Amino acid sequence: MNARSLRTVTALAGADFRERSRRPAYLVVLLGAVALAWLAVPARDAHWVIVNAGAYRGLYTSAYVGAVTALAASMWLMIGGFFAIRGSVTRDESTGVGQVLAATPMAGWAYLLGKFLSNVLVLGSMTGVLVVTSAVLQLIRGESRAVDPIGLLAPFLLLTLPVLAVTAALAVVFETIRLLRGGFGTVVWFFTASLGALAGQGGAAPLGGLGGQALADSMRADLTALGVRVTEFSVGFMYLDEPLRTFTWSGLHLTSGFLADRAVLTALSVGVAALPTLWFHRFDTRPPSRRRGAARPIEPTAGAGFGHRPVTVVVHGAGFAGLVGGEARVLVRHASLWWWLIAVGLALSGLAAPALLPIVWLWPVLVWSRLGAFRHESSMTGLLGAYPGPGRRAAAEWLAGVLFTALLGFGPMVRWLIAGSLPSLAIGAGCVLAIPSLAWSLGSVTRSQRPFQVLYLALWYAAVNMLI
């Protein structure tokens, strides 16, 4: 890379970082990270914990506070931070910036590297805020007033940043693959990252995973030296009957192998970010026959199973029923035939086995997310504003979502009604009202489908695992 290319990459990354750091999503994810840091370093008499080493935890020194906060940050920013950094390539295409860049001498790899670096800057700036938050929490908890900058910063450099570099690289990959650019990519990443967060804590995780094993080994060694045998080490939000006992932890035991693994993981992320060079052609809209080795230009999509059709406004009749019918057609108009076949299959399966209802109500997340947001994202707000009765339109859109939800969940609720299981029926009816209400509210306020997609997936995951 010559000096000119380096300046181009850094200029692109800097401009992109400044634009994204001003967005509401950045603040939301950052506040979530700060809240998680507060949970990771609870008060001395608290009954919850993030890291549990056989009923022990370290005293709140800089090394311990930094380590547990860095580990929590890795898990949160890998999942939540991804949704704050994605969308940049799509935005360049929709605003015409991409087409302007395609006419410049900038190479495709330079554009991708600039996006990767911008992603790293966004996530890295959040990590920097968490470093300061950790120091403040250490002083607030008051178990140790001596702030050690190296002990505080080292866990973030070794545990958090390599994981975030991989996250930044995969965000670039997702944006250059048509199938993963929209809502389907949101679902895929949520479950992939959640599984990765669980697997990355184990000793078999490649290249040290999230770094949880290194933390566990060092804490276990210190406790063994004190004559305490530790058979359990767990990471995650847990409620305890009694507060954990404390010991003085000496910090991460850094080995040459662990340091090499983290360096390789960071370097690997750069290679992953450059991988889309094989198929990404900088928004070049020329026919494939005029481009050597060109692939089909990427296009924005609303999600897997949702085709591209012209947006039309259809009002069926003058009555409210006709308005609800029109809203229902708009809500499901992008669903393909195979999507409907799977939805019907799930609904019938729910009739045979009501326990499948959580799966039934996971499938339509991309349809629900259109409530309240579609008219803004499709630039139909001004057109619909000319139609009288905004209250009636909102009520019709919400009711269309309720009827759609009830249609998919009718199987289990019929079974509960026949069996006389009124509590289960009441919970099901409550979900029929709550899910579209949440989708419509978030879509109307944020004017985007993504907040509901992320929040609903998190709530669904917590409910299925009986965390709420």
C-alpha positions as CSV (number, residue, x, y, z in Angstrom):
1,M,0.0,0.0,0.0
2,N,1.5,3.3,-1.1
3,A,1.2,6.6,0.7
4,R,-1.6,7.8,-1.6
5,S,-3.7,4.7,-1.0
6,L,-3.2,5.0,2.7
7,R,-4.4,8.6,2.8
8,T,-7.4,7.6,0.8
9,V,-8.3,4.8,3.1
10,T,-7.8,6.9,6.3
11,A,-9.8,9.8,4.8
12,L,-12.7,7.5,3.9
13,A,-12.6,5.8,7.3
14,G,-12.5,9.1,9.2
15,A,-15.4,10.7,7.3
16,D,-17.5,7.5,7.7
17,F,-16.7,7.3,11.4
18,R,-17.7,10.9,12.0
19,E,-21.0,10.3,10.2
20,R,-21.9,7.1,12.0
21,S,-20.8,8.3,15.5
22,R,-23.6,11.0,15.3
23,R,-26.3,8.5,14.7
24,P,-28.8,7.5,17.4
25,A,-27.9,3.8,17.0
26,Y,-24.3,4.6,18.2
27,L,-25.6,6.2,21.4
28,V,-28.1,3.4,22.1
29,V,-25.4,0.7,21.8
30,L,-22.9,2.8,23.8
31,L,-25.4,3.3,26.6
32,G,-26.1,-0.5,26.6
33,A,-22.4,-1.2,26.9
34,V,-22.1,1.2,29.9
35,A,-25.1,-0.4,31.6
36,L,-23.6,-3.8,31.1
37,A,-20.3,-2.6,32.6
38,W,-22.3,-1.5,35.7
39,L,-23.8,-5.0,35.9
40,A,-20.4,-6.6,35.5
41,V,-19.1,-4.7,38.6
42,P,-22.0,-4.8,41.0
43,A,-22.0,-3.6,44.6
44,R,-20.4,-5.7,47.3
45,D,-23.7,-7.0,48.6
46,A,-25.3,-7.5,45.2
47,H,-26.9,-10.8,44.4
48,W,-26.1,-10.9,40.7
49,V,-22.8,-11.5,39.0
50,I,-21.3,-11.7,35.5
51,V,-18.2,-13.7,36.3
52,N,-18.4,-16.5,38.9
53,A,-15.3,-18.5,39.8
54,G,-16.6,-21.1,42.2
55,A,-18.5,-18.7,44.5
56,Y,-15.5,-16.3,44.4
57,R,-14.6,-13.1,42.6
58,G,-11.6,-10.8,42.6
59,L,-11.4,-7.7,44.6
60,Y,-12.3,-4.6,42.6
61,T,-8.7,-3.7,41.5
62,S,-7.9,-2.2,38.2
63,A,-6.9,-5.6,36.8
64,Y,-10.1,-7.3,37.8
65,V,-12.5,-4.5,36.9
66,G,-10.9,-4.1,33.6
67,A,-11.0,-7.9,32.8
68,V,-14.6,-8.5,33.6
69,T,-15.7,-5.3,31.9
70,A,-13.6,-6.2,28.8
71,L,-15.1,-9.7,28.7
72,A,-18.7,-8.3,29.0
73,A,-17.9,-5.7,26.3
74,S,-16.7,-8.4,23.9
75,M,-20.0,-10.2,24.2
76,W,-22.2,-7.1,24.0
77,L,-20.4,-5.2,21.2
78,M,-20.0,-8.4,19.1
79,I,-23.8,-8.6,19.0
80,G,-25.2,-5.2,19.6
81,G,-22.2,-3.3,18.1
82,F,-22.7,-5.1,14.8
83,F,-26.0,-3.4,14.3
84,A,-24.4,0.0,14.9
85,I,-21.8,-0.4,12.2
86,R,-23.7,-2.2,9.4
87,G,-25.5,-0.3,6.7
88,S,-22.7,1.9,5.5
89,V,-22.3,0.3,2.1
90,T,-26.0,0.2,1.5
91,R,-26.2,3.9,2.5
92,D,-23.5,4.8,0.0
93,E,-25.4,3.0,-2.7
94,S,-28.8,4.6,-1.9
95,T,-27.4,8.1,-1.6
96,G,-25.4,7.9,-4.8
97,V,-22.0,8.3,-3.0
98,G,-21.1,4.8,-4.1
99,Q,-21.6,5.6,-7.8
100,V,-19.4,8.7,-7.3
101,L,-16.7,6.6,-5.7
102,A,-17.0,4.0,-8.5
103,A,-15.9,6.8,-11.0
104,T,-12.7,7.5,-9.0
105,P,-9.4,5.6,-9.2
106,M,-10.0,4.2,-5.7
107,A,-9.5,0.4,-5.8
108,G,-12.2,-1.9,-4.5
109,W,-9.9,-3.2,-1.8
110,A,-9.2,0.3,-0.6
111,Y,-12.9,1.0,-0.2
112,L,-13.5,-2.2,1.7
113,L,-10.5,-1.5,3.9
114,G,-11.8,2.0,4.6
115,K,-15.1,0.6,5.7
116,F,-13.4,-2.0,7.9
117,L,-11.2,0.7,9.5
118,S,-14.3,2.8,10.1
119,N,-16.1,-0.1,11.8
120,V,-13.1,-0.6,14.0
121,L,-13.0,3.1,14.9
122,V,-16.7,3.0,15.9
123,L,-16.4,-0.1,18.1
124,G,-13.0,1.1,19.4
125,S,-14.4,4.4,20.5
126,M,-17.1,2.6,22.4
127,T,-14.4,0.5,24.0
128,G,-12.5,3.6,25.0
129,V,-15.6,4.9,26.8
130,L,-15.8,1.6,28.6
131,V,-12.2,1.9,29.8
132,V,-13.0,5.2,31.4
133,T,-16.3,3.7,32.8
134,S,-14.3,0.9,34.4
135,A,-12.0,3.3,36.2
136,V,-15.0,5.3,37.5
137,L,-16.7,2.0,38.7
138,Q,-13.5,1.0,40.5
139,L,-13.5,4.2,42.4
140,I,-17.2,4.1,43.1
141,R,-17.1,0.5,44.5
142,G,-14.2,1.6,46.7
143,E,-12.5,-1.8,47.3
144,S,-9.3,-0.5,45.8
145,R,-8.5,3.2,45.2
146,A,-5.3,2.6,43.3
147,V,-5.9,2.9,39.6
148,D,-3.4,1.0,37.5
149,P,-3.7,2.2,33.9
150,I,-1.8,-0.8,32.4
151,G,-3.8,-3.3,34.4
152,L,-7.0,-1.6,33.4
153,L,-6.2,-1.2,29.8
154,A,-4.5,-4.5,29.0
155,P,-7.7,-6.7,29.1
156,F,-9.4,-4.4,26.6
157,L,-6.5,-4.6,24.2
158,L,-6.1,-8.3,24.5
159,L,-9.6,-9.6,25.0
160,T,-12.0,-7.0,23.5
161,L,-10.3,-5.4,20.5
162,P,-9.3,-8.6,18.6
163,V,-13.0,-9.8,18.9
164,L,-14.3,-6.4,17.7
165,A,-11.9,-6.5,14.7
166,V,-13.4,-9.7,13.6
167,T,-16.9,-8.3,14.1
168,A,-15.9,-5.2,12.0
169,A,-14.6,-7.4,9.2
170,L,-17.7,-9.6,9.1
171,A,-19.9,-6.6,9.0
172,V,-18.2,-5.6,5.7
173,V,-18.7,-9.2,4.4
174,F,-22.4,-9.1,5.3
175,E,-22.9,-5.8,3.4
176,T,-21.4,-7.1,0.2
177,I,-23.6,-10.2,0.1
178,R,-27.1,-9.4,-1.2
179,L,-28.8,-12.1,0.9
180,L,-27.3,-10.8,4.1
181,R,-27.7,-7.1,3.7
182,G,-31.2,-6.8,4.9
183,G,-33.3,-8.2,7.7
184,F,-32.3,-11.8,7.1
185,G,-28.7,-10.9,7.8
186,T,-29.9,-9.4,11.1
187,V,-31.4,-12.7,12.1
188,V,-28.4,-14.7,10.9
189,W,-25.9,-12.5,12.8
190,F,-27.9,-12.5,16.0
191,F,-28.0,-16.2,16.3
192,T,-24.5,-16.8,14.9
193,A,-23.0,-14.2,17.3
194,S,-25.0,-15.6,20.3
195,L,-23.6,-19.1,19.6
196,G,-20.2,-17.7,19.0
197,A,-20.3,-15.9,22.4
198,L,-21.1,-19.2,24.1
199,A,-18.6,-21.3,22.2
200,G,-15.9,-18.5,22.5
201,Q,-15.8,-18.9,26.2
202,G,-14.6,-22.6,26.1
203,G,-11.1,-23.8,26.2
204,A,-11.4,-25.3,22.7
205,A,-12.2,-21.9,21.1
206,P,-9.7,-21.1,18.3
207,L,-7.2,-18.4,18.9
208,G,-8.4,-17.8,22.5
209,G,-12.0,-17.1,21.5
210,L,-13.4,-14.3,23.6
211,G,-10.5,-14.7,26.1
212,G,-12.7,-16.1,28.8
213,Q,-10.6,-19.2,29.2
214,A,-7.4,-17.1,29.8
215,L,-9.3,-15.3,32.6
216,A,-10.6,-18.5,34.0
217,D,-7.1,-20.2,34.0
218,S,-5.5,-17.2,35.8
219,M,-8.2,-16.9,38.4
220,R,-8.2,-20.7,39.0
221,A,-4.4,-20.6,39.5
222,D,-4.6,-17.8,42.0
223,L,-7.3,-19.6,44.0
224,T,-5.4,-22.9,43.9
225,A,-2.4,-21.1,45.4
226,L,-4.7,-20.0,48.3
227,G,-5.8,-23.6,48.8
228,V,-9.2,-23.2,47.1
229,R,-10.2,-25.8,44.6
230,V,-12.3,-24.3,41.8
231,T,-14.4,-26.7,39.7
232,E,-16.8,-24.2,38.2
233,F,-16.2,-21.0,36.2
234,S,-19.1,-19.3,34.4
235,V,-19.7,-16.1,32.5
236,G,-23.1,-14.6,32.1
237,F,-25.8,-12.8,34.1
238,M,-26.5,-15.0,37.2
239,Y,-28.6,-14.5,40.3
240,L,-27.0,-15.7,43.6
241,D,-28.5,-16.5,46.9
242,E,-25.4,-15.1,48.7
243,P,-22.9,-12.5,47.5
244,L,-19.6,-13.9,46.2
245,R,-16.5,-14.2,48.5
246,T,-13.5,-12.2,47.4
247,F,-9.8,-12.7,46.9
248,T,-6.9,-10.7,45.5
249,W,-6.4,-11.5,41.8
250,S,-3.0,-11.0,40.3
251,G,-4.3,-10.3,36.8
252,L,-4.1,-12.1,33.4
253,H,-1.3,-14.6,33.2
254,L,0.0,-13.7,29.7
255,T,1.9,-16.3,27.8
256,S,3.6,-16.0,24.4
257,G,1.1,-18.4,23.0
258,F,-1.9,-16.4,24.1
259,L,-0.4,-13.1,22.8
260,A,0.4,-14.8,19.5
261,D,-3.2,-16.1,19.2
262,R,-4.6,-12.6,19.8
263,A,-2.2,-11.1,17.2
264,V,-3.2,-13.8,14.6
265,L,-6.9,-13.2,15.3
266,T,-6.5,-9.4,14.7
267,A,-4.5,-10.0,11.5
268,L,-7.1,-12.6,10.3
269,S,-9.8,-9.9,10.6
270,V,-8.0,-7.8,8.0
271,G,-7.9,-10.7,5.6
272,V,-11.6,-11.3,6.1
273,A,-12.4,-7.7,5.4
274,A,-10.5,-7.9,2.1
275,L,-12.2,-11.1,1.1
276,P,-15.2,-9.4,-0.6
277,T,-12.7,-8.0,-3.2
278,L,-13.4,-11.3,-5.1
279,W,-17.0,-10.3,-5.8
280,F,-17.5,-6.6,-4.8
281,H,-17.1,-4.2,-7.8
282,R,-17.6,-0.7,-6.2
283,F,-21.1,-0.1,-7.4
284,D,-20.1,-0.4,-11.0
285,T,-23.4,-0.6,-12.9
286,R,-21.9,-1.5,-16.3
287,P,-23.1,-4.7,-17.9
288,P,-21.1,-7.8,-16.7
289,S,-19.9,-8.3,-20.3
290,R,-18.0,-5.1,-20.1
291,R,-16.3,-5.9,-16.8
292,R,-13.7,-8.6,-16.4
293,G,-14.7,-11.1,-13.7
294,A,-17.6,-8.9,-12.6
295,A,-20.4,-10.3,-10.5
296,R,-24.0,-9.2,-10.4
297,P,-24.2,-5.7,-8.8
298,I,-25.4,-5.9,-5.2
299,E,-28.8,-4.5,-4.5
300,P,-30.6,-3.4,-1.3
301,T,-33.1,-5.9,0.0
302,A,-35.6,-6.1,2.8
303,G,-34.6,-9.6,3.8
304,A,-34.5,-13.2,2.7
305,G,-37.6,-14.5,1.1
306,F,-38.8,-11.0,0.3
307,G,-38.7,-10.2,-3.4
308,H,-38.5,-6.8,-5.1
309,R,-41.8,-5.5,-6.3
310,P,-42.9,-2.0,-7.2
311,V,-44.4,-0.1,-4.3
312,T,-48.0,0.7,-4.9
313,V,-50.7,2.3,-2.7
314,V,-54.0,0.5,-2.9
315,V,-57.0,1.7,-1.0
316,H,-59.8,-1.0,-1.0
317,G,-63.1,0.7,-0.5
318,A,-63.9,3.7,1.6
319,G,-64.6,1.7,4.8
320,F,-62.3,0.9,7.6
321,A,-62.3,-2.8,6.7
322,G,-61.1,-2.0,3.2
323,L,-58.3,0.1,4.8
324,V,-57.2,-2.8,7.0
325,G,-57.2,-5.1,4.0
326,G,-55.0,-2.7,2.1
327,E,-52.6,-2.4,5.0
328,A,-52.5,-6.2,5.3
329,R,-51.6,-6.5,1.6
330,V,-48.8,-3.9,2.0
331,L,-47.5,-5.7,5.1
332,V,-47.1,-9.1,3.4
333,R,-46.6,-8.1,-0.3
334,H,-42.9,-8.9,-0.3
335,A,-43.3,-12.4,1.1
336,S,-42.4,-15.0,-1.5
337,L,-44.3,-18.3,-2.1
338,W,-41.8,-20.4,-0.3
339,W,-41.9,-18.1,2.7
340,W,-45.7,-18.6,2.9
341,L,-45.3,-22.4,2.6
342,I,-43.0,-22.5,5.6
343,A,-45.3,-20.1,7.5
344,V,-48.3,-22.3,6.9
345,G,-46.3,-25.4,7.8
346,L,-45.3,-23.8,11.1
347,A,-48.8,-22.7,11.9
348,L,-50.2,-26.3,11.3
349,S,-47.3,-27.7,13.4
350,G,-48.4,-25.4,16.2
351,L,-51.9,-26.9,16.0
352,A,-50.3,-30.4,16.6
353,A,-47.8,-29.2,19.2
354,P,-48.5,-25.9,21.0
355,A,-44.9,-26.0,22.4
356,L,-43.7,-25.0,18.9
357,L,-45.4,-21.5,19.3
358,P,-42.0,-19.8,20.0
359,I,-40.7,-21.1,16.7
360,V,-43.9,-20.1,14.9
361,W,-43.5,-16.5,16.2
362,L,-39.9,-16.2,15.2
363,W,-40.4,-16.8,11.5
364,P,-42.4,-13.6,10.7
365,V,-40.0,-11.2,12.5
366,L,-39.1,-9.5,9.1
367,V,-42.8,-8.9,8.4
368,W,-43.6,-7.4,11.8
369,S,-40.6,-5.1,11.5
370,R,-42.3,-3.4,8.5
371,L,-45.1,-2.0,10.8
372,G,-44.7,1.7,11.3
373,A,-41.4,1.8,9.4
374,F,-42.2,0.8,5.8
375,R,-43.9,4.0,4.9
376,H,-40.8,6.0,6.0
377,E,-38.2,3.7,4.4
378,S,-40.1,3.6,1.1
379,S,-40.6,7.4,1.0
380,M,-44.4,7.1,1.1
381,T,-44.9,9.4,4.1
382,G,-45.6,12.4,1.9
383,L,-47.9,10.5,-0.4
384,L,-49.9,9.0,2.5
385,G,-50.1,12.4,4.1
386,A,-52.5,13.5,1.4
387,Y,-54.9,10.7,2.5
388,P,-57.3,11.8,5.3
389,G,-57.4,10.3,8.7
390,P,-53.8,9.5,10.0
391,G,-55.4,8.0,13.1
392,R,-57.5,5.6,11.0
393,R,-54.4,4.7,9.0
394,A,-52.4,4.0,12.1
395,A,-55.2,1.9,13.6
396,A,-55.6,0.0,10.4
397,E,-51.9,-0.8,10.1
398,W,-51.8,-1.9,13.7
399,L,-54.9,-4.1,13.4
400,A,-53.5,-5.7,10.2
401,G,-50.4,-6.7,12.3
402,V,-52.6,-8.1,15.0
403,L,-54.7,-10.2,12.6
404,F,-51.5,-11.4,10.9
405,T,-50.1,-12.5,14.2
406,A,-53.3,-14.2,15.3
407,L,-53.4,-16.1,12.0
408,L,-50.0,-17.6,12.5
409,G,-50.7,-18.4,16.2
410,F,-54.2,-19.8,15.8
411,G,-53.1,-23.4,16.0
412,P,-51.8,-23.5,19.6
413,M,-54.5,-21.1,20.8
414,V,-57.2,-23.4,19.4
415,R,-55.6,-26.3,21.2
416,W,-55.5,-24.3,24.5
417,L,-59.1,-23.2,24.1
418,I,-60.2,-26.8,23.6
419,A,-58.2,-28.0,26.5
420,G,-59.5,-25.2,28.7
421,S,-56.0,-23.9,29.4
422,L,-57.0,-20.3,30.1
423,P,-53.6,-19.1,31.4
424,S,-51.8,-20.3,28.3
425,L,-54.6,-18.8,26.1
426,A,-54.3,-15.5,27.9
427,I,-50.5,-15.4,27.4
428,G,-51.0,-16.2,23.7
429,A,-53.6,-13.5,23.3
430,G,-51.3,-11.0,25.1
431,C,-48.5,-11.8,22.6
432,V,-50.9,-11.3,19.7
433,L,-51.5,-7.8,20.9
434,A,-48.0,-7.0,22.2
435,I,-45.8,-8.1,19.3
436,P,-47.4,-5.9,16.6
437,S,-47.8,-3.0,19.1
438,L,-44.0,-3.1,19.9
439,A,-43.2,-3.3,16.2
440,W,-45.5,-0.5,15.2
441,S,-44.3,1.8,18.0
442,L,-40.6,1.2,17.3
443,G,-41.1,1.5,13.6
444,S,-43.0,4.8,13.9
445,V,-40.5,6.4,16.3
446,T,-37.2,5.2,14.8
447,R,-38.5,5.1,11.2
448,S,-36.4,1.9,10.7
449,Q,-37.1,-1.8,10.7
450,R,-33.8,-2.7,12.4
451,P,-34.5,-1.7,16.1
452,F,-37.5,-4.0,16.3
453,Q,-35.6,-6.8,14.7
454,V,-32.8,-6.6,17.2
455,L,-35.0,-6.0,20.3
456,Y,-37.5,-8.7,19.4
457,L,-34.8,-11.3,18.8
458,A,-33.2,-10.4,22.2
459,L,-36.6,-10.7,23.9
460,W,-37.4,-13.9,22.1
461,Y,-34.1,-15.4,23.1
462,A,-34.5,-14.4,26.7
463,A,-38.1,-15.8,26.8
464,V,-37.2,-19.1,25.3
465,N,-34.3,-19.5,27.8
466,M,-36.6,-18.4,30.6
467,L,-34.5,-15.4,31.5
468,I,-37.7,-13.2,31.7
